[in-house]
Structures are given as structure tokens and as C-alpha cells.
Amino acid sequence: MSQPNPFQLQPLEPVNVKDAFLKYSRNWGWFLISVVVCVIAAFLYLRYATTEYHIESTILITDDSKGSDLSQMNNLFSDLELFKSGKNIDDEIEVIKGKTLMQRVLRDLNLQVSYFKKGKIKNNEVYGSSVPVKVVVGRVDSSAFEKKVAINPISATQFTLDDVGGHETCTFGQPVKRSYGTFTVYPMVPVNKLVSNAVLCQFKDMKKLVQDYLDNLTISPVNKNGNVLKLSLNNSVPAKGIDVLNKLVEYYNLENIENKNETAAKTIAFIDDRLVFLVKELSGVEKDVENYKKKNDVTDISSESQQYLQSTGDYDKKLGDYEIQISILQSIESYITSQKTQADLVPSSLTIQDPTLVELINNFNQLQLQRKRLLKSNYESNPVAVNLSDQISTLRQNILEDIRNIKKGLIIARNSLSGKNVKFESLKKNVPSIERELLEIKRQQNIKENLYQYLLQKREEASLSKAAAVSNLRIIDKADADEIPVKPKRSIILLAALMAGFIFPISIISVIALLNNKVANVDDVKKIGAPVLGEIIHTISKERFLIRKDSRTVFSEMFRLLRSKLQLSAPEEENKVLLITSTMSGEGKTFFSINMGATLALAGKKVIILEFDLRKPRLLSDMGLSAATGITHYLVSGAKNIDSLIQPVPDFEGLYIMGSGEIPPNPSELILNGRVNDLFAQLREQFDHILIDSPPVGLIADAYNLSAFADRTLYMIRYNYTLKSQINIIKDIYDKNNLRNLMLILNDGRKRNMQGYGGYGYNYSYGYGYMLDEDGPNWFEKFLKRKKQRVD
């Protein structure tokens, strides 16, 4: 025979939906209480929770390099950087979300101080015109953050201040000095609205406040290829959120204009400085021409000089271009090395043909602008400022090195071009030295004039760009708040509360069931495999003898059902001797024996109950009887007649009892006495049914010894008492057939345990089970009597 594989997965048993529903529906009262409590809690939360509203604003970031009308007015401005400031939308999002910009906004709106009106349960925040006073912070330390200060105006000039320092009367407009800081309070409403208009003020940590607003701020493009941005945030005070968004857009717009104007102003200042020197040099050259002509009496240029100029003009022009570029590079080099201009921008709008140098200068100017913006709200010792200064210093050295390299290349090119001009020296011998010297002086004059005109043109362009500087921002929709709050969401919270009202009881019931180590329903004993004869309901009656002749209670009907099932299970002669046992004490063996014996006797049978629990006998005491002799007397004394040991139950025909007698020192050995055979032989002749009330099998072996004399074993399992771990003991007994013809009786069933098994559900549908607990076993008789009286 093949052995089962212990590692083979067993198929899951299908879930009985009906049983699961009944399991929870029996506790409908807890569900009702839980739902009511959760819904009330949800309403209380919605009543006092902080309400948040969604505020949105939409702006357009224009790209000057793609659409600026001013940049396309004339080719004159084609090389001016101020009209080529192309915008990257991702970079602009980071600029708007910068801490410096947000800090500037919050300081301007004085949001470092929050105002609250005191309420019965919670304080409500007020803002704007609803605030009777304004607190201007001079200095506060960390001990003041999140603490509330009560301000109560008492007149047009005075107010009372309540804080950690105590109660004090102060004057409006005068600085208030406390241990945690200094601040000034100003009235903001007329006197008739000011007095007795108390308000609570709370100081905020600016650094944390800035971070909170930035975390709450959302900036996203409306579409992937466009430059339209949507700015949004949530705030419990809509007016405050609207002001923050509008002010944020305003300061971003203002900083753009300031940056453009600063670049133009630096360019104009640089050109002005260069023009001063050029005017002096140009005046000197013109004076030299004038003096030379006077000295040599020169009034006209000969035709030979004209021919020479025509031949050498191209070379002179190229040499002039080189000289201009070298001069510009020298000017930039002296400007960037000057101590006075260390923190200024480098003009980058001059004609510089080297793209590397142009890029370095642009990067240098961008770092200078970032450093200046950072220093508006931070010290120079700030790590970020120090890092920017180091980058600027490194970039300055790179610019100087690049300028030197470019200048060196231009000088080499100029010298090379001058060398090519040697072939024309022979022509110069035919030109009078006076004319040659005059031409050299005029050439210097032309170079200075060209450079002067170029700088004048650039100065006019820079002045025009400064005067016409406009922001690249356009406001599409100003900030506005939704009428419906986004937090808390009323419908979701109420739905969640309703769900929680069901989930909590289900979870608790499931956890209790999971942690319960006691037998709770018939499914817990199914794995034993033994047949279940029936169930017995719980009763609150203190009587042990509940079966009477005219009793029609649920309890008595259940025992009648057990009797019928027992008769149907086998012929009567095979159910003559019934052994009643259990795993441990307290599972209802004696109680079942008494009432089962009474039920069999009501059917006209002659029944005897044997008190074979020789260690702890309870049968006689539970029935209100007593006897001096019993089973132990028969087994020890050697008497042959058992009639004197049998005692009839009073007022119950056909039911007899044999007590245990004296408690012996050796019960197990006494049961193994051969006289037990004689005892059962005589009992079988005199009685139709013999019920053996035996000790529990989980503790002692008496039940196993008595099983040899029994036709059937009725094994008691008590709901909410028998341990689930003991089911394995019963299964082992059944599998090994240690107790003959074992059948299970489930005792002490309640509504939560019994699911209609054994007819209980039928009776319970008429209310018998519930009323049985209330009125006891005679409820049915009382019910019929009351009904008969109403009919009569």
C-alpha cells in the first residue's frame, strides 16, 4: 500500500458563504454600534478638521529668442545679448521654486506670523482684513516658534499681552521685548472694531515655513511642447494662498526685469569708461596730424600715394580689424582683473569672434547673477555663496587664460600680415617720407575713429534695451481658489467611516475566531471522521435534571431527537449499554447521562445509570440523591445480588440509578476485577438500556477498561470548552477503535456555535432557544398556558 506524501498540497476546502454570513450576522448589534460610532466620529472630524482649498494660477513664459518683436526690429541689434535670452521651461520652473524667491514673498506678506480667533474646540485662522492687529517681527528665536501669544486690544492705544512671560499691558507701535524675541504690534481696524477683539498670534520658523510652501507648491506645464505653466497649492485660508501665488509671480517677473537692467547698465558703464580713453587718444592723433601738416606744409596727397594706398588698403583693413580685436581683448582683460569690478558682470555684447570666450563670459555673468540673488537674503559666509565665489574665481582665470591665448593668436596673425607687406617697401622708397609718415598717422587715426564709432553704437543699443526691458512673463489667469474644499473630502470620509464600521467588527470577530483555541462549531470536529449524533443547546438553568414527562422545550426536543437518532443508528439490542465519556472533566458527561437516561425512560424503557466515575462521583448529588452502598461495594464485598444497590429515581417511572459507593484507593484495578462482568450480565437481564457515566479518557484509563462492556460510546465535546488540540486525541481513539462504536455529542451549544444542526435552527426560528435562556426549561408550557388563556 502506497504511503501518502506529507509534502503534497491538500486542496482548499470551499468557503461556505452562508455559514460565514451567519457567523457575522449573529453579531449584528456590534455592527450597528460600530457603524454608528464610526459615522459619528466622521461627522465630528469633518466638523472640526482643517479645511483646505485648491488655488491655481496660469502664466506664459515667452521665449525672446523666438518671438521678441524688439529683437527683430533691425539687424542693428542682431548681436546684442539682451535680446537673445532664450528660456528653458524646466529651468524657469526651478527658478520659481527657489527658496530665495519664496522667502522674499513670505517676508513681504508678513506670513512669519499667523493669526487665530479662539474657538470653543479649535482655533480658526484669520487673514487679511479679518485681522484686527498686525505684528511686525524684529527678532525671534527658536523658542518662540509654534507658540501662541494672546493679544487683546483694550483701547485705541493699548493692548494686553498674554504669553509664557505672563500678563502685560503694552502700547501699539512700541516694540515689545520678550525673552524669546522683539516685535511691534500695530492696529489695523477702526477703534470701534478694535477693542475686545482678541486674537492669538503664532510665530513661524521662516526656514521651515518656506520649505512647507515649496513642498505644497506644484508647477507643471499645461502641455508638453508649450511654455504655459500652471501654479497650484492648497491652503486652509484661500485669501492667503491667492496672495502667495500672485506675489510669487510678481517677484519672479520683477527679478527678470532687474536682471536684464543690471546687464544693460554694466555694459553702458563699461563702454562709457572706454569712450573716455578713446576720446583722449583720438584727440591726440588728430592733433598730431594737424601739427605734422603745419610743420611740413602738407595740403594734398600725390597721385603716387593714392596708388600705394589702393594697393595696401586691403592689408591695412585687416591689420585694423586685428588691432580692434586686440584692443577689445585688452580692455576686457584689464576690466576683469580690476579690483573695482570683481563683483560686476563682464560685458559680453561686444564683437568677440571666439565662441569659447563668449560662452565663458556668459557663464561668468550667470554665476555673478546667482551670487547676487543669493546674497540678498544670506551672508557671504553662506556655503552656497562661498561655492559660487570659488566657481566665479575659477571661471575668471579661465577667461583670462582664453583672452591671452586669443590675443597671442591675433598678434601672430598681425605680425604675419605685416611681413607680407614687405614687398611693398620698395614702393615706399618712391613716396616722399613726409607722405609715408602722414599716412601712418592717419591710419592710427582711422583705427581710433572706427573703435569710437563702434562703441558709440553699442552704447546706444544698450541704452535702448535698458529703456525697453520687459519681462518674459505673461499672466493668463490670476490666482483663484476653488469653492469646494479639496480636504477633507466629505463623501470619501463618510464612505470610509461606513466601511470601517463594518471592517472593525469583522476584523475583531475574525481575530477572536483565529485566536480561539476552543471548539466553536461542528466544522472543528469534522476531521475526526466519527459520526455526530447531535447537538445540545446551552441552558442557564441550575437544575441538572431537566427532562420531564410533559416538557416541550427546545432542550427536551433535542434529547428526543438524539434518542431517535440513536435508535435509527442500530438495532436496540446493539444500543443496550452506552458508555458516556469525554476528553477532560467538565464537558457534561454526568449532565448528559441524567437527561439521556430520562429521555429513554420516557419512551417506556427501563433505564439505569451507572456512576462509574469512582474517583469524583457526581451523579447522585446532581440528582439530589444519596446512597451508602454502590458499585464499589458490589465489586469488593462479593455480594451476588445487585437489587439492594439499585435506586429508583423519585417521580420518574422506569429510571434507576446505581451510585459509585465508597471511593476506593485503586479504581483502575477494581474495574479490572472479574466481578464487573457479573455486574453487567445481571444489568443486561433487568434493563433495556444501561448508561455508564465514566471518567474522562484524557486523564485516566477507566473508560478504556469499561469500553469492553459497552455496545456504543457517546463521546462528549463541549462548545467553547474543549480544546481544539484535543481533537487529535479523539481522532486517534476513533482511528484505532479504542472505544467501541464511537459517536460524538456536541454539548452546550449557543447561537454563535450552532448552525441549525440537529434541528436547533428550526426551533430557533420560532424563538424557542432565546426564550429558553430567559424563562428556563418550562417556557414552552408557560407559553401554551398563556396562549390558551388568551383564546378563552
Helices and strands as residue ranges (DSSP letters): H 17-25, H 28-48, E 53-61, H 64-67, G 70-72, G 75-77, G 81-83, H 89-96, H 99-108, E 113-117, E 124-126, G 128-130, E 133-140, G 142-144, E 148-153, E 158-163, E 166-171, E 175-178, E 181-187, H 191-194, E 199-203, H 206-216, E 218-221, E 228-235, H 238-296, H 303-337, G 339-341, H 355-375, H 383-420, G 421-424, H 425-428, H 433-467, E 473-481, H 490-515, G 522-528, E 532-537, H 554-569, G 572-575, E 577-582, H 589-602, E 607-611, H 619-622, H 631-637, G 643-645, E 647-648, E 655-658, H 667-671, H 675-686, E 689-693, H 702-706, G 707-709, E 712-718, G 724-726, H 727-736, E 742-749, G 757-759, H 760-764, H 768-775, H 779-791
